[in-house]
């Protein structure tokens, strides 16, 4: 039984006996430092808050969180800001790898800081040899659209170079490294979003293609105004191409196919949530998933206010997780809360909704068949060239 399935069963068991589960999905915004000011950023005010930077969690404080997490961790997302601005990123990853049997880490990045990205990724791979590492590069379309959104010229080629260099690292030394692209669908890229998808599919060929539904607040509110049907159509194209072996679109590791299936499946549910303006699942934000901000604040998700600060609990996560304040938040979430946020709502919650879980497992089976077909076709092509 793979890691993800074991941990899901553990959470179901906790639910049955009425015991509060530990998170299986943890999102930590490790810094508010960033070298960009993107038009769709929801974190803009924090990026410009100089006093906040003095409160940034130290590596030993984050290690204390991992020591008191209360269970194994399926997925750790390290975001920001730009995570690679931190010099201690490998130490942070290693803490969860050693203390929580971490299965997968997603390193969110704009792909610009080459002197830090490549050596830090290599160090993480070397120090955590069984860890599935995914570098998730935020690239929001073809050159003109991306640089309009990122507000800096020359950044598209640099991000593409990062992707291709990481692909070479995977090929030559680190097979458990995955390179994924994360594209936020919004006003500035909606007209060329399908051209961008063709580029990903036929040229860049990342291990995983992710799309995100833009959410407020946005640095430029205009970005929130786009044709919802384009997101819906793109998500359907990705699903069909994955099922038909036209796109690799999965992660490595024993649990990689299941995690990718959750990613792909959630897009249609997000589209339906937006269209009907109501919940399509029971949300477990604050139970199966949590978000911790750079200053130590803990919340159920990024769409709601902070619940407490871990500083006040001496960085003891379990103590804070079982506090009255977090219990009150879970009641709020259970009372029909819904949104389009992938990381905090859908990713940790879908596997704990039995009806959705069955459909995800069905998609996973289809994806495994497609992967086998892709391998067969590739081997056939190689043989014909010999």
N, C-alpha and C positions, 0 to 999 in steps of 0.2 A: 504494500500500500504506500503510495507516495506521500510526501510530507504534507501537502495541502489537504488531502483527504483525511489524514489522521487528525490534523488540527481542527478541521471543520467538525468531525465527529466529537472531538473533545468539547467544542463550543455547544453543540447540540445537547451533549450530556449535561453541561452546566445549566442550560436552559430548562431541561427536564426536572432537575432537582432544585431549581430556583436559586442557584448560586451565580453570583455575578462573574461573568467570563472576563478573562484578560484579553486585550486587543490582539487580533490576528493581523491587523493592518495598522501601521503607525506612520503618520506623516509628520516630519519635523522640518520646519522652516529654520534652518540652522543659522541663517544670517539675514540681515536686512541691507547688507552691502551689495550693490549691483553696479555694473558698468554700463547699463542701458536704462532708458526711460521709455518703455514701449507703450504704444497707444492703447493697448487693451489690458494693461496691468491693473490688477485689483489691489495691489500692495503699494501703490505710489506714495501715499502719505507716509507710510512707514519707512520707505527708502530714503526719504528726505528728512527724517527725524534724527538729527545728530545725537541728542541725549540718549536716544534708544540704543545706539551702537555701544554705549558704555555698559549696557545691561546684557549684552550678548552672552549666552551661556558658554561656559568654558567646557573643554573636553572632559575634565574629570567630573563635572556636574552632569553632563550627558551620560557618562559612564555609570554614575550613581542611579540615574533613571533606568538604565538597562539592567542593573543589578537588582532593582526592586520592581521590575515590570510584572512579575507574577506568572510568567509562562513563556513558552516558545513563541517565536515571531515568524509569521509567514512572509510578510512583505514590509520592508522599511523604505519609505520614500524620503530622500533628503533633497530639500528644495530651498528656495530663498525668495528674494535675492538670488545671487549666483553662488551656489555652494562651493565652487572651486576657488573662491576668493579666500576661503579658510585654509590655513596651512596644516590644520590637524584633521582634515577630512578622513584620511585613512585610519587614524586612531578611533574616530567616532564609529566608523563601520566595524572595525575589529571588536569594539566593546560589545556590540549586539551579536556579532558572529560567535564570540566566546561565551557570552552570558545567556543568550536566548536561542541558540541553535538556529540563527537566522538563515532562512532559505534563499531569499532574494532581496537584493537592494537595487533601487532605481535612483540613479544620480541624475537629477534634472539640471540641464545646463543650456546656455545659449551658444556654447561651443567656441568661445572667443579666446580663452586664456590658455593657449597652447603650452606655455612653459609649466603650467600647473596640471592641466588635464591629463596629458599622456603619462608623465611619471607617477602621478597619484593613482591613476587607474591601474597601471602596472603594479604598483606597490600593493594595492588592495587585492589584486588577483594573486600575487605571490604570498601575501600574509594570510589570506582567507581562501585556501585552495579548493574548498568544496562549495564555495559561495557562488550563486548565480548572479552575475553583475550585469545590469543593463544601464547603459548611458543613454538617457532620453534627451535628444537634442531638439530644442524648440526652434523649428524652422517653419515659418508661416506662409510658405508659398514660393513662387519663382522670384527671381532677383528683385524686380521692381516692387512687388507687393511686400516682400519680406523687409526690404530696407525702408519702405515707407512706414511700416509698422514699427520697426526697430529704431527708426529715426537716426540711423547712422549708415553712411555709405561704406561699401566694401565688406560689410558684415556677412553677406550671403556666401560669397566665395570662401570666406574663412570658416563658416559653419560647415559647408560642404567638404572642405579640406579636412576638418575634424572628423567627419563621418567616414571619409575614405581612409584616413590614417588608422582609425580605430578598427575598420574592417580588415586592414592589413595586419594589425596586432592580433586580431581574432584568428586570422588564417595562419599566421606564422607561429603563434605562441600560446594564445589564450582562447581555446575553443568554447569555454563557458561564458565568454563575453558576448553580450548582445548589444547591437546598435539599433536604437529605435528613433523614429522621428515623431514629434508631437506637434500637431498643427491645430491651432485654434481657429475655428471657422468664424468669420466676422465680416463686417462691411468692406474693409480694405482688400480682402482677398477672395470674396465670393465670386467675382466675375471670372477669375482665373483658377479657381480651386480644382476644377477637373483636369486642366492642363498640368497643374502641379501633381495631381495624383498619377497622371501618366508618367511624369518624370520619375516619381518614386518607384512606380511599377516596372518601368522598362530601363531606367538608367541607374539611379542610386541604389535601388534594391536593398533597403535596410532589412534587418531581421524582423522588425515589427513596425507597422504603420498605425499610429494612433491619431485620432482626431478628438478635439475637445469642443464643447459647446460653450461659447463665451458667456461669462456671467458678470453681473454687476458687483461692485462698482467698476467702471472702466475709466482709465485716465482720460480717454476721449469718448464721451457718451455716444458719439456717432457710430462707433464700432458695434454697438449693441443692435443697430438697425440693419438687419440682413434678412434674406429670404430663407426662412426656416426649411423650406422644401429642398434647398440645396444640401443642407446638412443631412436631411433624411435620405436623399438620393445617393449621396456619397457613402453614407453608412451602409446602404444596401449594396452598393457596388463592391465595397470592401468585403462584406459578408460573402457575396456570391463568388468573388475572385478567390477568396480563401478556401471555400468549399470545393471549388473546381480546380484547385492546384495552379491557378494563374498567379498566385501571390504566396510567398512563404508564410509570412505573418504569424510567427509564434516565437516563444521564448525557449531557451535551453533548459536543461534539467528535467528531472522526473515529473515535476509539477508544472513545467513550462507551458505545455499544451492546454492544460486546464485554465491557467491564469490568462492565457491569450484568449481562450474561449469566453471567459468572463468579460474581458475587454470588448470583444467584438459584439457579443450578445447585448451588452448594455446600451449600445448606440441606438438601437431600435426602441428600447424601453425609454431612453432619455427623450427621443423624438416624440414618443407617445405621451410622455409626461408633459412636455411643452404644449403639445397639440390639445390635450384634454384638460390641462391645468389641474391635475389631481395626481395623487400618489398611485404608483403602479406596483408598489412593494411595501413591505414593512421595513422601515429604516432602522438600522442598528448603529447609527453614528452615536458615539459615546458608550458603546458596548463592545462591538466587534472592531470598531475603528476609533482612532483618536487623532487629534492634531495638537502639536506642541510648537509654540512660536519661539523665535530667537531669544526673547526676553524671559522665557520660562513659563509663559502663560499656557494653560491647558484648556482645550475646548473639545466639544463633540465634533465640530466641523468648522470650516472657515466661513460658512454662511451665518453663523450665530456668534454672539458675543463671547468673550472669554468667560470661563466659569470660575477659575481660580489661578493662582500662580504657584508653581512647584517650589519656588524659593521658600514659601511659607510652610512647606511640608518637609523642609530639609532635603529636597529632591527625592523624597520617597514616593515613587509613583503609585504603588499599591495603596498607601495610606490616602493619597489624594483621590485615587480612582474610586475608593469606597466611601468618600466623604458625602455628607448630606447634600452639598451643593451639586455634586455630580449625579446623585440619585434624583434630585429635582429636575436636572436637565434631561435625564432619560425619560422622565414622565412627559416632559414637553415634546420630545422627539416622537414618542409613541402616540401622541395625540394628533396623528394625521399630518405630520411635517413632511414636506416634499420639496424637491429642487431638481436641478439638472447637473449637480456637481458629481463628477465621476469618482474622484478619490475618496471623499468623505462619506458619501451616501452609497452609491451603486456598487463599488468594488467590494467593500467589506460586507454589504448587506445581502446582495443577490444570492450568495451560496447558502445563506441562512433562511431563505424563503424556499421551501421545498418544491413548489411548482416551478419556480425559475431554475432551481438547481437541476431538476430533471432535464429541462430543455438545454441547459448549459452542457450537461454531460453528453447529451445527444449531439450537440454541435462539436464537442471535443472528439467524439468518435468519427464524425465526418472529417474533421481536420486531420486526424491521424491517418485516415485513408488517403486524403489528399497529399499529405506529406510523403507517404509511401509511394504514391504515384509519381510525385515530383522527383524522388530519389531514383526511381526506376527509369524515368525519362532521361535524367541527367547521366546515369550510368550507360544507358543505351547510346546516348550522343557521344560519350567518350569512346565507347567500343567501336562505333562506326568510323571514328577518326583514326583509329589504330591501323 
